């Protein structure tokens, strides 16, 4: 479940607001060649530095501190691709129902979509380390309690109640994007590349996460995936928040109203909600269709396609329109349906790989549009609303996909759900004119 630019990521993602201009503290980024003195004309000038790498991604990590916080964040973000799959496998094994597993997972996502903006607002006000560490610890405890409830086969109401406790999970991808936004707020090209890298990182985690979860749950015991994910998540958050040099300063308070009032914001969030249903339904439907230890690797191919497409998109100097990206997604989401109709697992793997290629470009384009629609002083809150919309869609898609898996009249029936959701997102985008309204940047 993608958490998406998360971000998104379903996730998906919160960016820091614009902070004070640092022009008075540093040289401008772009200066004419004749304004810079030649090293030979400056007695104490340092030797000439080598030219920056041609690869835009290598230029990102040339900045001090970026490698350290990225490493910690990737450790914390990997479990985001493990929790959902682990919960589905764990609950389905204990209770024998994919519908129940999908409903329980959807409950946690739905509650998380409501608490996400509140946690993001606290992060803005008090700082990442001060809020993210206790929130992550509380969420990890919730996952462990859910594990114990499933292992003991408690009444199903206990599962729904316990999974709601995990809703304090901080948006690690969003906090990482906030650091990039702070570091490169004066360099739009570098920030675009950073956003594309973050989306690719989301997809990488959702590519590896299901594989680890499926292997652990199948090779060891059904609860092994959740147990490992909780440990990695808490440890990664501790490593990430320990990197204080790149942490953005506390955002100043603002008296402006909700970003929902920005022109074009509500229709865009509706499109993101519908897009989230694509991700949630595809995950549950694919798991139920394959139903075995290879389910994780097969599902991971969708994230692999998205990761590759996102990295290529980050190198592009131009971005596609959101409607174009959604049209490509609607077409490519039909590939798993056609492949599953053949009954070939290899064909399904190829179909999921193709379907994923529309995901990252769609999310990067949508998040870029949302940044332009949201007033600069409220970017964090605006991006968290995007994550809320995505998670709500993922929750609805997970529940619908679970129902379809249990009541399918034919094997590939469930794959109709993500195709329908992608088509609905395209129709909604075209009908509301998302991307053509006024853009606010205050």
C-alpha positions, 0 to 999 in steps of 0.5 A, a space after each residue: 500500500 503505497 504510501 504513497 509522494 509522499 508522500 503519497 505514498 499512501 502516503 505519500 508525503 508532507 513537505 516543509 513550509 517555506 522558511 526564511 530566505 537564507 539569501 543573507 547568509 549564503 551566496 546565491 545559487 546562480 551567478 553569472 560566470 564573470 561575477 565569480 573571481 578566478 581562483 588565481 585572482 584571489 590570494 587565499 582562494 581554495 583550489 578549484 573544486 571538481 565539477 558536480 556530477 552530471 547525474 542529478 541524483 548524485 548531486 542530491 547526495 553531495 549535500 552534507 547529511 543527506 546520505 545519513 538521513 536517507 539511510 535511516 528513513 529507508 530503514 523506517 520506510 521499508 516496514 510500510 510495505 510489510 505491515 499490510 501484507 503481513 497483517 493480511 497473511 497473519 489474519 487470513 491464516 488464523 481466521 480463514 477469511 481474506 474479507 476479514 483481513 482486508 477489513 481489519 487492514 482497512 480500519 487501521 488505514 482509515 483511522 490513520 488517514 484521520 490522525 495523519 494531519 494532526 501528527 504532521 501539524 505536531 511535527 511542524 510545531 514541535 519538530 520531527 524528533 520530538 514527535 516522531 519517536 514517541 509516535 513510532 513507539 506507540 504505533 509499534 506497540 500497537 502492531 505487537 498487540 495486534 500480533 498477540 490478539 491474532 495469535 490468541 485468536 481473540 474475537 474479531 472486534 479486538 482486532 479492529 480495536 487494536 489495529 486502530 492503535 497503530 494509527 499514530 504511525 508518523 509519515 516517515 516519507 513525508 518527513 524525508 521530503 520535508 528535509 529535501 524541501 528545506 535544503 533545496 527550497 531555492 532550487 526547483 530542479 533539484 527539488 523535483 529530482 528529490 521528489 522523484 527519488 522519494 517516490 522511487 524509494 517508496 516503490 522500492 520499499 513496497 517492492 522489497 517489503 512484500 517479499 520480506 513479509 511473504 518469505 518471513 510469514 511462510 518460512 517461519 510463522 505467520 506473525 514473523 512479518 509483523 514482528 520484524 516490521 515493528 522492530 525495523 520501523 522503530 529502529 529506523 525512526 530512531 536513526 532518522 531523527 538522530 540526524 539533526 543537522 538536516 532537520 528543518 526548523 520548526 514552522 511558524 504558526 499561521 492564522 490562515 484557514 485550512 488548505 482545503 479552501 485553496 482553489 482546486 484542492 478539493 477536486 484534487 484530493 478526490 482524485 487522489 482518494 480514487 487513485 488510492 483505491 487502485 493501490 489498496 485493491 490491487 494488493 489484496 486481490 493479487 495476494 488472494 489470487 496467488 495465495 502462496 509464498 511467491 505472492 510477495 515477489 509477484 506483487 513486488 513487480 508492480 512496485 519495481 515497474 513504478 520505481 524504474 519509471 519514477 527514476 526516469 521521470 525524475 531525470 526529465 525536464 518536463 512533466 506530463 499532465 495529471 490527466 495524461 498520467 491517469 489515462 496511462 494508469 487506466 490502460 496499464 491497470 488492465 494488464 493484470 486483468 488480462 494476464 490473470 484471465 490466462 491463468 499464467 502466473 508468469 503472465 500476471 507477473 509481467 502484467 503487474 510490472 507494466 501496471 506499476 509503470 504508471 504509478 510513480 509518474 502519476 504520484 509525482 505529478 499529483 504532488 507537484 500540482 498540490 504543492 502549487 495549489 497549497 499556500 507556502 506556509 501550509 505545505 505540510 498540512 496540505 501534503 498531509 491532507 493528500 496522504 489522508 485522501 490516499 490512505 482513505 482510498 487504500 482502505 476502501 480499496 483493501 476492503 473492496 478487494 477482500 470482498 471480491 477475493 472471497 466472492 469472485 465468480 471467476 478467478 480474475 474477477 478481483 482485478 476488475 476493481 483496480 481497473 474500475 478505480 483507475 478509470 473513475 479517477 480519470 473521469 473525475 479528473 476530466 470532469 472537475 478540470 483538476 490542474 486547470 484551476 488557479 494556482 496559489 503560492 503565497 
